[in-house]
Amino acid sequence: MSARSIDLFLDMMAAERGAARNTLDAYRRDLEDAAQRLGAHGTGLESSQTADLERFLSDLASDGLSPATAARRLSALKRYYRFLLKEGLRADDPAKTLSGPKKPRPLPKVLSEGQVETLFDAADRIEGADGFRLRALLELLYASGLRVSELVTLPLAAFARSERCLVVTGKGGKERLVPLTDSAIRAVEAYKAVRADHLPSRAAVTHAVASRYLFPSRTARDGHLTRERFAQLLKALSLAAGLDPQQVSPHVMRHAFATHLLANGADLRSVQSLLGHADVSTTEIYTHVLEARLKALVHDAHPLAQSGTDD
């Protein structure tokens, strides 16, 4: 019976969902494998209960299948049992409450310290007010690890308490104090001298609003540089610097800030505070980045790494 119900399911996927041949073949393999495994325990694919499917998922893990493969097979089963329920071939859906294995959290992209310096050098070659603004944006981002939304909406009043620190309002309206490097302070001061070039004319309705922001915009409705525009500027800068623009974004710069701090001896709790993370487990992902980079370093550079000796 399972072969027949699988055929009916695949016919539906082809006719109603327009599933491609490769997709249909993958569904067939996954469902036939499930039928075989369940059958080994004396259970048919159509008649399996939730406990049977839980055992099936456990068997996949015991056999060493990756979480991604197990998740794909569970997805096929969920679609299959929803089809049986809809067609009246079953009175319930045994896969409805099942959740797949968690996929490993991908490590964030990180630029090296040398690549960050290359970006700064490229920004220095841009003349005029645009160059001063871009350098200030980069310096603040790399010196503070701000979220891009926090950066582009920084008010001039963010420097009110101290020119050496920023008062940042993050997620949930929580304020945090972020110290700045000397280099960032110099870049912001140089930019402030030409900041007026980015303000709308005094006759514009957005002038009063734009005047409140450190990075105003002549055209944006909200009065400040937009996240999208800054991302565009950063992509163009990465091309000018000879870097892959797909590997450079405001968020990647935030990752670089955190990873480079930890690599140079900063403690995790301090980095958590600077990033504005509510939970230190969110910050811990950067320690995994360092571990991966150190493992790669040992593998590539250690004289015994490729020798295969155990002495």
N, C-alpha and C positions, 0 to 999 in steps of 0.2 A: 504493500500500500504506500510506503514512503516514497518509492520511485514515482508513483503516479501523482502524489500530492506535490512533490518537488517540481515535476513537469508543469502542473497547473500553475504553481506559483511563478515559475519562470516565464510561462506564457503571459501571465498578467503583467509582470515586470516589463516584458518586451512591448506588449500592446498598449498598456496604459501609461507606463512611465518612460517608454522609449529607451530602455536600458541598452547599452552597447553590448556587442558580443563578448568582449573581454569581461565586462561586469557580470554578464549572465554566467559565463564559464566559472568565474570566481565564486559566485553564489552556489553554483552546482557543486563545486569541489568542497566548499565549506559545509554545505548541508549533507552531502553524502558522507563526509568524514564524521559529522555529528551522528548521523544515523548508524554508522558502523560502530562508533564508540559506545553509543547508548545501547545498541543491540548486544554488545559484549556483556552488558550488565542485565540483559533480559528485558530491556525496555524499547518500545518502538518510538520512532521520532514523533509521530502524530500523537501518541498517547502519553508522552513524557510529562511528568509533573515538575514543579519548581525545584524540588529536592534533587531530582534526576539531573536537571540542568546545572544546578550548583555543583554536583559531583563532576559533571562533564567539564566545567570551567576549572575545577581543582585539578583534574587530570591533565588539562592543557598546561597548567603551571608546572606540574610535576614533570612533564615531558620536556620542559625547558623552552616552551614557545614564548616568544616575546610578548609583552603587554599589548603592543600594537596589533599583533596577529590575533591574540585572544579577543581583543576588543572588536576586531573586524568580524570574527566568527560569531560573536554574540550579537552583533548588529544584524547579521544575516538571519540568525534565529529569531530575533525580535520581529523582523519584517515578515518572516515566514509564518510565525504564530499569529500575528495580526491579520494576515491574509486568511488563515484557517478560521479565525473567529468571525471575520467579516463574511466569509462564504458559508457560514453555518456548519463547517466541518469540525468545529470544536465549540464547546460552550464557555470556555474560559481561555485566558492567555497566560500560560505558565511562565513566560519570560518577562512579563510586565514589570515585576518588582526587582529584576536582576540588574545589577550595575557591574560594569566591566572593571578590569584592573586599571588602576591609575597609571597613566603614561608618565614617564619621567619628565620632570619639568625641564624644558630646554634651557641651556645656559645662555645668558645674554651675550650679544655681540659686544666685543670690547676692542677699542683701539689701543695700540701700544703708546707709550710715552713719546716715542719718536714720531709716530703718526700724528699725534696731537700737536706736536711742535711744528710739523710740516703744515698743518692747517693754519696755525698762527702765522707762519712765514708767508703763506699765500694771502692771508687777510692783510698783512702789512703792505703787500704790493698793490692793493686797491686804493686808489687815490680819492681824496675828497671826503665829504661827510659820510658817504656810504661805507668807505673803508674804516673810518673811526667807529661808526656804529657797529659794524660786523665784528671788529676786534673787541669792542666792549661786550657784545653779546657772548662771544666765545669765552672771554676771560671770566665773565660772571658765571657762565654755565659750568666751566671746568673748575672754577674756584669754589663753587657753592653746591654743585649737584642739584640745582633747582629743576623741578619739573618744567617743561617748556611752557605750560600754561601759567605757571608762577612767574617765569622769566618775562614773558611778553606783557604781562599785566602789572609789572612792578610799578608802583606809584613813586613819584619823586620823594614822597614822605617816607619811603622805606629806609632812607638814610638819615632820618630825623634824629634818632638817638645817638648815632655815632657814624661818622664817615667810614669807619673801619669795619662796620658790621651792617648786615641787612636785616630788617625785620620782615619776615616772610609769613604771609597768611596762606596756610596749606589746606589740605583736605579737611573738611569738617569745621572750617573756620579757625583752626588751631594756629596760633602764632609760634614761630620759633626764631631764634637769633642765630644768624649764620655769619661767622667771621670771614673776612675777605683777605686775599693775598695782596701784597704790595703791587704786584703786576696788575691785578684786577682793578685796584683803586686808581692807578695811573691811567689805565685804559678808559675807565668811566669818566675821569676828570677831563681827559682829552676829548672824549665824545661830547661831554656837556657843553664844550665850547662851540660845537657845531650843531647841537641838538635842535636849535631853532629851524634849521634847514628842513627838518622832517615834520614840522608843525604845519597844519592847514593855515591858510590866510586868516587874519583876524575877522574878516567878513564872513568866513565859513561858519555854518551852524555847529560844526563839530570842534571848533577851535577851543572852546572852554573845556570840553570833555578831554580832548587830546592833551591839553596842557597839564593835566594831572599825572600823566604817565611818563616814566623815564624813557620809554621807546614809543613816542607818538607816531601816528600815521596820517599822512595827508589825505588818504582815500578811504581807509577802513571805517565802516559805520560806527564801530565801537570806540574809535579814537586811538587805538593802539595797534602796533604791529601784530599781525595775526600769526598763529602757530603755523599755518600753511605757508605763509610767505617766508617765514624764517626757515622752514624746512627746505623750501626752494633755494633760498640763498645758500644754505649749507651744502646742498647737493651740487650747486654750481661751483662753490668753493672747493669741494672735494675733487671735482674734475680738474680744476686749475692746479690743485696740489698734487695731481697724479695718483689720487686714491680712488678706490671703487666707490662710486656714489651710493651703491646699494648697501654698503657697509657703514655709511655715515648718516646719522640723524641726530636730532636733539636728544633723544632718549639714549642713544649710544654714547653720547658725551656724558650723560648722567652716569651711565654704567662705568665709563672710564674714570670719572671722579672717584667713585666708590672703590673700584678695584685697585686703582693706583694708591689711594690712601691706605688700604689694607696691606698692599704689597710693601709699603714703606713704614709699616709698624703701627698704624692706627688701630685702636681696639674697636671691636664690633659695636659696642654700645654707643660709642661716640659717633661712628658712621651712621648708625640708626637714627640718632638725634639730628644729625645734619641733613639726612635725606628726608626726614619727616615721616619715617615709617612708624606706624602704630605698634607693629609686632616685629620683634627682632628676627623671627623666622623668615620674614620677607628679605631682610638684609643678608641673611646667611647664604643666599644664592651666590653672593660675590665671593664667599670663601670657596665655593665649589669651582668657580672660575679659576681662582688661584691654584687650587689643587690640580685642575686639568692642565693648566699651563706649566706647572712645575713637573708633572708627570711627562708632558711632552718634551720639556727641556732635558730631563734625565734621559729619556729614550733617545733623543736626537744627539745629545752632546756627551753623555757619559762614555768613557772608553770601553767599558765592559758591556754596555747595553746591547750591542750587536754581536758580541763574541760568542754568546751561548754557553759560556763557562759558568760553573757553579762554585768555583774555588773562592 
